[in-house]
């Protein structure tokens, strides 16, 4: 009787295999449902988009989207497997010796999954809230808002990292114990003397070999190493070393105290691709040929084959060259500029846009795969704005510095991240570093931005003009948090250089591709659109650390096209005849107090209609009307051929001296020139062309000498030139019009 009773209890008790099976079924079904819901979200979002890009996406890229979606099942499978391995020992411990049905196993599994998802969601809300803000812009979340920073960080780490580590450690111990029993492994804790002796001998031999290897490693190079640290859209005037009211950049400040700080450095064009080509080739856009961010294959080929570039020259001079970055540096995949090692994201092609839309519709991706394993499993993640964090890029840089194979070979590394890029999203704690905790609004964690409106309208920023002063300040606060984030990344690289004893033989440049509009007069949140509001769109940091050189601030105009000639001269003592920039060594060596350089600039791709005061602005077609997807150019988005000439004619042009700035702006049915007195009106709000007609005519003449002939003049020549020839503006500049055909372009 007793034996029969025991047998009945055994039959009522679920077996291990049965428990594991039902946990696996529950987990897999749950994730399959989640996958289908995410797919339906993508479909519903696609139905709300109204643009020629969306119309052709399914028709011409449907198979690509389908296979891209199915590829995500790998991630769901990995997550399901992990859940099964974690939940089995927990549920087995929970059940104990109780008799439970299959339904009990299922609901316990679902309960634990929901709890874990809730914890992961809270973790994402705290550390990476910008992911959620994409789906729910008005969403708000605060945890311990009044707690001191250190206490808050410790508490959050304990709850969101410490507790999971303890649980996973217990699970790991369970499986180790289970596997050891299954494989009949016997673990002995008695270490015999002979094994201790053998182990000690092996350790000493290994240590001795490391010492000998290090002793025979080649010594550091005598040529200076070079490293450029750049952040997209970083404004010079938001660094505390340049007088900003907030301590946004303590690491950069410390470096600046030992550096040459060129406080008036400008890029000829406020757009990433064109500006970075100019930095590396020391050429104006009209020379290197890329004048907007959607160039044709022909333009890109010209740059790659014809432009002399700093990386290429340094490589030929014996340097190891590399560029490392995130999605913002993907331009170097399109235009490598001579770098031999390119560690950046895939270029921002139309298919990358499609992939991003697919991935962002699946919450499981940011929850589980915004990490190194995720970037390995889904390489496309590195090309998306919210992934491949700047901290990961920084780790790659520091690792590369530490593990160089040939230390007798000097290196030239360019590190370019999107820390400051619109929409100013940053992880914890940066998004709350400068913001007010009581802010309530749609821009809590990043600027609310509708990509569909961006594609289909040339006035997508109109709502930003109506923002209150509080709203605008909150966005500036977010931007400053991004500055602090970049500064921390710079600090890690500088610390590595110090630890490797490289600071005394490494030239370091802190810079950017362009500045950023932050609600200056007649601007919102853009760059490269116009020259309204002052210098903020084209002015970039230029802090150049040169070992052994006396630190100083140079408050005269320089351009980013002057950087390559300067670094080339400092490193290998060469000059490149195709460079259009000037060598700044006279400033650095105090052999010249003023080079009389002038700044010439042009606007970039017209994403928006320009604000032109009382004038009627030039009508600009939307992005999807101006561009198409070129199947023969890796599905890059390219400016339509019929708009190429018109876009060049429609550009704003600028000439700036130390005290004066003139801007030429094409209008609807005409054009205008405006002159600004920078000493009395740094934000360029009052046109003084009638008050200073002599200055106005001189600057206008030399501006058009540059526009039509590519001829640049020094400030001294411009202002002292008494022989001003009669100026006739070509008729094609006097009435610029975009002709938009309503014919759908193939995608």
Residue pairs with C-beta under 8 A, 6 or more apart in sequence:
9 99
12 99
13 97
13 99
14 95
14 99
14 100
14 102
14 105
16 92
18 102
19 88
19 91
19 92
19 95
19 105
20 84
20 88
22 102
22 105
22 106
22 109
23 84
23 87
23 88
23 91
23 105
23 109
24 80
24 84
25 106
26 105
26 106
26 109
26 110
26 113
27 80
27 83
27 84
27 87
27 109
27 113
28 80
30 110
30 113
31 76
31 79
31 80
31 364
32 76
34 76
34 364
35 72
35 73
35 76
35 362
35 364
38 361
38 362
38 363
38 364
39 69
39 361
41 361
42 69
42 357
42 358
42 361
45 357
45 361
46 54
46 57
46 58
46 357
48 452
49 452
50 452
50 456
51 452
51 455
51 456
51 622
51 624
52 624
52 625
52 744
52 745
52 747
53 350
53 353
53 455
53 624
53 629
53 747
54 452
55 744
56 629
56 744
56 745
56 746
56 747
57 65
57 354
57 747
58 65
59 747
60 629
60 746
60 747
61 350
61 351
61 354
61 747
64 351
64 354
65 354
65 358
68 354
68 355
68 358
69 358
71 378
72 358
72 359
72 362
72 364
72 365
72 378
74 377
74 378
75 362
75 364
75 365
75 368
75 369
75 374
75 377
75 378
76 364
78 368
78 377
79 364
79 368
83 113
83 116
85 171
85 175
86 167
86 168
86 171
87 109
87 112
87 113
89 170
89 171
89 174
89 175
90 112
90 167
90 171
91 105
91 108
91 109
91 112
94 108
95 105
95 108
117 367
119 160
119 164
120 367
120 368
121 367
122 143
122 160
123 160
124 131
124 132
124 366
124 367
125 132
125 141
126 141
126 143
126 156
126 160
126 428
127 160
127 427
127 428
128 366
128 370
128 386
128 427
128 428
129 141
129 428
129 431
129 444
129 445
130 386
130 423
130 425
130 426
130 431
130 445
130 446
131 366
131 386
132 139
132 445
133 139
133 425
133 444
133 445
133 446
133 448
134 360
134 386
137 442
137 443
137 448
138 441
138 442
139 444
140 440
140 444
142 437
143 152
143 156
144 151
144 152
144 155
144 156
145 437
146 437
147 155
149 429
153 429
156 428
179 185
180 187
217 407
218 406
218 407
218 408
219 407
219 408
220 407
220 408
220 501
220 502
220 505
221 407
221 408
221 409
221 410
221 505
222 505
223 318
223 319
223 410
223 571
223 572
224 410
224 505
224 506
224 507
224 547
224 570
224 571
225 410
225 411
225 412
225 502
225 505
225 506
225 507
226 314
226 319
226 410
226 411
226 412
226 413
226 506
226 507
226 508
226 509
226 567
226 571
227 411
227 412
227 413
227 414
227 415
227 493
227 497
227 506
227 507
227 508
227 509
228 413
228 414
228 415
228 416
228 508
228 509
228 511
229 415
229 489
229 490
229 493
229 508
229 509
229 510
229 511
230 414
230 415
230 416
230 417
230 509
230 510
230 511
230 512
230 513
231 390
231 416
231 417
231 418
231 419
231 420
231 482
231 483
231 486
231 512
232 272
232 328
232 416
232 417
232 418
232 419
232 420
232 421
232 512
232 513
232 514
233 420
233 421
233 422
233 512
233 513
233 514
233 515
233 516
233 527
234 419
234 420
234 483
234 486
234 511
234 512
234 515
234 516
234 540
234 541
235 420
235 483
235 512
235 515
235 516
235 518
235 536
235 539
235 541
236 242
236 263
236 265
236 512
236 515
236 539
236 540
236 541
236 542
237 243
237 244
237 536
237 539
238 244
238 248
238 479
238 480
238 483
239 248
239 249
239 252
239 253
239 256
239 483
239 541
240 246
240 247
240 248
240 249
240 250
240 253
241 249
241 252
241 253
241 256
241 257
241 261
241 543
242 261
242 263
242 541
246 434
246 480
247 253
248 434
248 480
248 483
248 484
248 487
249 483
249 484
249 486
249 487
249 490
250 487
250 491
251 487
251 488
251 490
251 491
251 494
252 487
252 490
252 510
252 541
252 543
255 490
255 494
255 508
255 510
255 543
255 545
256 510
256 543
256 551
257 551
258 545
258 551
259 508
259 543
259 544
259 545
259 546
259 551
260 543
260 544
260 545
260 546
260 549
260 551
260 552
260 554
260 584
260 587
260 588
261 542
261 543
261 544
261 551
261 552
261 553
261 554
262 542
262 543
262 544
262 554
262 558
262 584
262 587
263 553
263 554
263 555
264 535
264 539
264 554
264 555
264 556
264 557
264 558
265 511
265 539
265 540
265 541
265 542
265 558
265 559
265 560
266 535
266 538
266 539
266 540
266 557
266 558
266 559
266 560
266 599
266 601
266 656
267 275
267 278
267 279
267 513
267 514
267 538
267 540
267 559
267 560
267 601
268 275
268 278
268 284
268 285
268 538
268 559
268 560
268 561
268 599
268 600
268 601
268 602
269 275
269 278
269 285
269 291
269 514
269 528
269 538
269 601
269 602
269 603
269 604
270 514
270 515
270 527
270 528
270 529
270 537
270 538
270 601
270 603
270 604
271 292
271 293
271 513
271 514
271 527
271 528
271 604
271 605
272 293
272 328
272 331
272 513
272 514
273 290
273 293
273 295
273 331
273 334
273 335
274 285
274 290
274 291
274 292
274 293
274 604
275 513
275 514
275 560
276 331
276 332
276 335
276 337
276 416
276 513
277 283
277 285
277 288
277 290
277 303
277 307
277 335
277 337
278 284
278 285
278 288
278 560
278 561
279 511
279 513
279 560
279 561
279 563
279 564
280 309
280 310
280 311
280 337
280 338
280 564
281 288
281 303
281 307
281 308
281 309
281 310
281 337
281 564
281 578
281 579
282 310
282 561
282 562
282 563
282 564
282 565
282 576
282 578
282 579
282 580
282 581
283 307
283 561
283 578
283 579
283 580
284 561
284 580
284 600
284 710
285 291
285 602
286 602
286 710
287 580
287 710
288 302
288 303
288 307
289 295
289 299
289 302
289 303
290 299
290 300
290 303
290 335
291 602
291 647
291 648
291 651
292 604
292 605
292 639
292 647
293 604
293 605
294 605
294 627
294 636
294 637
294 638
294 639
295 638
295 639
296 630
296 633
296 638
296 639
296 641
296 644
297 630
297 632
297 633
297 636
297 638
300 334
300 335
303 335
304 335
304 336
307 337
307 578
308 576
308 578
308 579
309 337
309 338
309 564
310 337
310 338
310 412
310 564
310 567
310 568
311 321
311 323
311 337
311 338
311 339
311 340
311 412
311 414
312 337
312 338
313 338
313 568
313 572
313 574
313 576
314 321
314 412
314 568
314 571
314 572
315 321
315 338
315 339
315 340
315 412
317 571
317 572
317 574
318 409
318 410
319 409
319 410
319 411
319 412
319 571
320 340
320 341
320 404
320 406
320 409
320 410
320 411
320 412
321 338
321 339
321 340
321 341
321 411
321 412
321 413
322 339
322 340
322 341
322 342
322 343
322 400
322 411
322 412
322 413
322 414
323 329
323 332
323 336
323 337
323 339
323 341
323 342
323 343
323 344
323 413
323 414
323 415
323 416
324 343
324 344
324 393
324 396
324 397
324 400
324 413
324 414
324 415
324 416
325 332
325 343
325 344
325 345
325 393
325 414
325 415
325 416
325 417
326 344
326 345
326 382
326 388
326 389
326 390
326 392
326 393
326 416
326 417
326 418
327 345
327 348
327 382
327 383
327 384
327 385
327 387
327 388
327 418
328 416
328 417
328 418
328 421
329 344
329 345
329 416
329 417
329 418
330 344
330 345
330 346
330 347
330 348
330 383
331 344
331 347
332 339
332 342
332 344
332 416
333 342
333 344
333 345
333 346
333 347
334 347
334 636
336 342
339 414
343 396
344 416
345 382
345 383
345 388
346 352
346 379
346 380
346 382
346 383
347 383
347 634
347 636
348 383
348 637
349 634
349 635
349 636
349 637
350 629
350 635
350 636
350 637
350 747
351 635
352 380
352 383
352 384
355 380
355 383
355 384
356 380
356 383
356 384
356 385
359 365
359 378
359 380
359 381
359 384
360 366
360 384
360 386
365 374
365 378
365 381
366 386
366 387
368 374
369 375
369 377
369 378
369 381
370 381
370 386
370 387
370 389
372 392
374 381
374 387
375 381
375 382
375 387
375 388
375 392
381 387
381 388
382 388
385 418
385 421
385 425
386 425
389 427
390 417
390 418
390 419
390 485
390 486
390 489
391 489
393 415
393 417
393 489
394 415
394 417
394 489
394 492
394 493
397 413
397 415
397 493
397 496
398 492
398 493
398 496
400 413
401 411
401 413
401 493
401 496
401 497
401 500
401 502
402 496
402 500
404 411
410 571
412 571
415 493
416 513
417 486
417 489
419 426
419 482
419 483
419 485
419 486
419 489
420 479
420 482
420 483
420 486
420 512
420 516
422 447
422 449
422 516
422 525
422 526
423 446
423 447
423 448
423 449
424 446
424 447
424 475
424 478
424 479
424 481
424 482
425 431
425 445
425 446
425 478
426 478
426 481
426 482
426 485
427 485
430 481
430 482
430 484
430 485
431 445
431 446
431 478
431 481
432 481
433 480
433 481
433 484
434 477
434 478
434 480
434 481
434 484
435 474
435 477
435 478
435 481
436 474
436 477
439 470
439 474
441 471
441 474
442 448
443 471
443 474
443 475
443 478
445 478
446 478
447 475
447 478
447 525
450 460
453 460
454 460
454 607
454 623
455 622
455 623
455 624
456 622
456 623
456 624
457 622
458 606
458 607
458 608
458 609
458 620
458 621
458 622
458 623
459 608
459 609
460 607
460 608
461 524
461 525
461 526
461 608
464 519
464 524
464 525
465 524
467 475
467 519
472 518
472 519
475 518
475 519
475 525
476 518
476 519
479 516
479 518
490 510
494 503
494 508
497 503
497 506
497 508
503 547
504 547
505 547
506 545
506 547
507 544
507 545
507 546
507 547
507 567
507 570
507 571
508 544
508 545
509 542
509 543
509 544
509 545
509 563
509 567
510 541
510 542
510 543
511 540
511 541
511 542
511 543
511 560
511 563
512 540
512 541
513 540
514 527
514 528
514 537
514 538
514 540
515 527
515 535
515 536
515 537
515 538
515 539
515 540
516 525
516 526
516 527
516 536
516 537
517 523
517 524
517 525
517 526
517 527
517 529
517 532
517 533
517 536
517 537
518 525
518 536
519 525
520 532
520 533
520 534
520 536
520 683
521 532
521 533
521 534
521 683
521 684
521 685
522 530
522 532
522 533
522 611
522 612
522 613
523 529
523 530
523 532
523 533
523 536
523 537
523 611
526 537
526 607
526 608
527 537
527 604
528 537
528 603
528 604
528 605
529 537
529 603
529 604
529 606
529 607
529 608
529 610
530 537
530 603
530 610
530 611
530 652
530 665
531 537
531 538
531 601
531 603
531 652
531 654
531 661
531 663
531 684
532 610
532 611
532 684
533 683
533 684
534 682
534 683
534 684
535 656
535 682
538 599
538 601
538 654
540 560
542 558
542 560
542 563
544 563
544 566
544 588
546 570
546 588
549 588
549 589
550 590
554 584
554 587
556 587
556 594
556 595
556 597
556 658
557 597
557 598
557 599
557 656
557 657
557 658
557 715
558 582
558 584
558 587
558 595
558 597
559 581
559 597
559 599
560 581
561 579
561 580
561 581
562 581
562 582
562 583
562 584
562 597
563 581
563 584
564 576
564 579
564 581
565 575
565 576
565 579
565 581
565 582
565 583
565 584
566 583
566 584
566 585
566 588
568 574
568 575
568 576
568 579
569 575
569 583
569 585
570 585
570 588
575 583
580 712
582 595
582 597
584 595
585 591
586 592
586 595
587 595
595 714
596 714
596 715
596 716
596 717
597 714
597 715
598 655
598 656
598 657
598 702
598 712
598 713
598 714
598 715
598 718
599 654
599 655
599 656
599 657
600 653
600 654
600 655
600 656
600 703
600 706
600 712
601 653
601 654
601 655
601 656
602 651
602 652
602 653
602 654
603 610
603 651
603 652
603 653
605 639
605 647
606 620
606 626
606 647
606 650
607 623
608 620
609 617
609 618
609 619
609 620
610 617
610 618
610 652
610 665
611 617
612 665
612 667
612 672
615 665
615 667
615 672
616 667
616 668
616 669
617 667
617 668
618 650
618 666
618 667
618 668
618 736
619 668
619 737
619 738
620 650
620 738
621 643
621 738
621 740
625 740
626 639
626 640
626 643
626 647
626 738
627 637
627 638
627 639
627 640
628 637
628 638
628 640
628 745
628 746
628 747
629 635
629 636
629 637
629 638
629 745
629 746
629 747
630 636
630 637
630 638
631 746
639 647
640 745
642 739
642 741
643 738
646 736
646 737
646 738
646 739
649 666
649 732
649 733
649 736
650 666
650 736
650 738
651 666
652 663
652 664
652 665
652 666
653 663
653 664
653 703
653 706
653 707
654 661
654 662
654 663
654 664
654 703
655 661
655 662
655 699
655 702
655 703
655 706
655 718
656 662
656 678
657 699
657 715
657 718
657 719
658 678
658 715
659 677
659 678
659 679
660 675
660 676
660 677
660 678
660 695
660 699
661 675
661 676
661 678
661 684
662 673
662 674
662 675
662 676
662 689
662 696
662 699
662 700
662 703
663 673
663 674
663 676
663 684
664 671
664 672
664 673
664 700
664 703
664 704
664 707
665 671
665 672
665 673
665 674
666 733
666 736
669 735
670 734
670 735
671 729
671 733
671 734
671 736
673 689
673 696
673 700
674 684
674 687
674 689
675 687
675 688
675 689
675 692
675 695
675 696
675 699
676 684
676 686
676 687
676 688
677 686
677 688
677 692
678 684
681 688
689 696
690 696
695 719
697 724
698 718
698 719
698 721
698 724
699 718
700 727
701 721
701 724
701 725
701 727
702 713
702 717
702 718
702 721
704 727
704 729
705 711
705 713
706 712
706 713
708 730
713 721
